[in-house]
Amino acid sequence: IGTALHAYIERINRREDPGIIPAQYQPHVDAYRRVERLLGFPRTVERFCVHDDLQVGGTPDLIAPSVAGEEGPFVCDLKTGPATLKYGALKVAMQLAVYARSNLYNPETGRRQPHSARTDKGLVIALDSDTAQVGLHWVDLEAGWEAVQVCTQVRTWRKKKGLLTEFGDMKLVEPAMPAAPPAPTPAVVANGDSEAIA
């Protein structure tokens, strides 16, 4: 349902006619329209972005010039998985942090163009594919960017070479057998006028 729902919402974001919406998606589309009014115009919708330093790319759902009157632009992403924000908030923050610091990219010409989105916070539109409940969530992109830097360091370290050094030639020498311990000294016990060896 998530992929099909994204397609209808993309048309709405582009101010295009979404066409005939199946009954199973109508509650979701209605819910999205209620919050979509808070997003300003004109919008940058489904444009591929690249971050050259990180050598990564991706496509945010839209970049809105404002949200509820607050000036942006803001990177916005639609999430329809019921558990995405509960278990994947860090991943979402990292994803949007990279989008916010990327450039719009034209794969045909290779041209890069800044979108000037804010890098302090972005927006997630959480539209539950099961219940059609919708909510807006600000995302801390500065914290997300810190996490990206940590992951970048980990990726660099994973490529690190020369962490192991050959021990060198080893001559196997049979270990010397330990010497047998000395026999115990017999105890001498006096018994009257005679001596007996115990």
N, C-alpha and C positions, 0 to 999 in steps of 0.2 A: 504493500500500500504506500510505503514511503516514496518510492521512485515515481509512481503515477501521480501522487499528490504534489510532489515537487514540480512536475510538469505543468499542472494547472496553476499553481501559485506563481511560477515564473511568468506565465502569460499575464496574470493579474499585475505583477510588479512592472511589467512592460506596458501596462495600460492597453493590453490587447484583449480581445474577446476570448475567454477560455473555452467557448463552445458549450456543447451539452455536457453537463457534469453528472456522472452517474450518482444515483441516490446514495450509495455508500460513502461517497466523498463530500456530499453537500454539507453535512454538519461541520466538516473540517474547513471547507472553503468559507462558509459563513463566519466561523470563528476567526479565521485569518483576516477576513475583510474588516472585522471590528477593530483589530489592532493595527492593521496596515495603514489606516488613516492617520496614524501618529507619525508615519515616516514621510519625510519631505520629498520634494521633487526638484530637479530631475534626478533620477536614480541611474546608477551604473549597475546593470543587471548581468550576472553570469559572464563576467569578463575574466579571462585567464590572466593570472599574475605570476611573476617570477621574482625570486630573491636570489640574485646572482652570487652573493657571497656564500650563501648556504647551499646553492645549487639545488634549489627546490622550487616547485611551482604548485599552483592550485587555483581553484575557482570559488571565490566567495559568492554567496547567493545574490547579494547586492551591497552596494555602497550608497548609503542614504545621506543627503546633505544635512539633515537634522533629524532629531527624534524628540517628539513632544515639545517642539520649540527650542530645544537645546542645539546649539550650533555644532556641526560636525566638520567634515563628513565622518560618518561612522561605518565601519565594517560590520555588516549584519549577516547572520547565518541562521538558516532554518534547521531545526533539529526535530525530527518526528519520532525518534526512538524513545519509548517511555523511560528507559533507564539511563539515557545518555548523560543527563546532567547529574544524576545521583551518583553514578560511578565514573563518569568521564569528564568531570569539570576541568581537571588539569589539562587533559588533552585538548579540550575545546579552547581553553585560554591560550595554550601554545599555538594552536592552529590559527586563531584569529590574530594573535600577536605577530605571526609571520606575515599573514595577509596585509596587516596594517603597515608593515615595513617593506612591502614588495612594490613592484611597478607593474602597471598594466602592460601586457605583452601581446603583440601581433605576430602570430607564428608565420604568417605569410611574408611579412617584411622584416621581421626581427626587431621592429621598433619598440622601444620601451617608453612608457609615459607615466609620470607620477600621478597618483590619484589623491594625494594629500590628506589621506584619512588620519584621524587622530590616533595616536599611539598609546594613549593612556587608558582608554576604555573602548569596548565595542559592545555589540548587542547580539544576544541570542533570542530568537523567537522560538519558543518551545511549544510545539503543536503535537500533542499526544495522539499518535495514530490509532490508539485503542479507544480513547474516550472523547476525542475531539476537544479536550480542554486546551486552552492556549494561555501563555504567559510570556512576559518580556523580562529578560534578565540582563543587567549590565555585567560585563566581563572585564576583570582586571587584566589589562594587556601588559602592564608593566611587570606584574608577577609572572604572567605567561612568558614574557620575553626572558626573564631571569631563568626560568626553567629551560627554555630553548638553549640558552648559553651553557647550562650544565650538560644538557644532552649533546651539544656540539663538542664539549670537552671530552665527554665519554667516547663519542665517535672517533675523535682524534686519537685518544689513547688506545682504542681497539685496533688502530692501524699501526701502533708503535712497534718498531722492530728493534732487535738487538737486546731484548730483555733476558735472553738466555745465553750463556757462554759454555762452550765445551769444557769439560773437566780436564781434558788432556790425556796423554798416554798413561795408562795404568798398568803396572807390573803386579800381577797377582802373586803374592807370596803366601805360602802356607803358614798359618800362624803357628808359632812354637808351642809345643805342649807344655803346660805348666809342670814344674817339678813336683814329685810326690812329697807330701808333707812328712816330716820326720816321725819315726815310730815313737810312741809314748814311752817314757822312762818307767821301768817297773817300780812299784812301790815296795819299800822294805819295812816289814812289820816285826817288831821285837816281841818274842814270846818266851818269857823266862830267861834262861841262859842261852837259848838258841835263837837263831834268826830264820825266819821263813819268808820265802818270796811269795807275795800275794798274787 
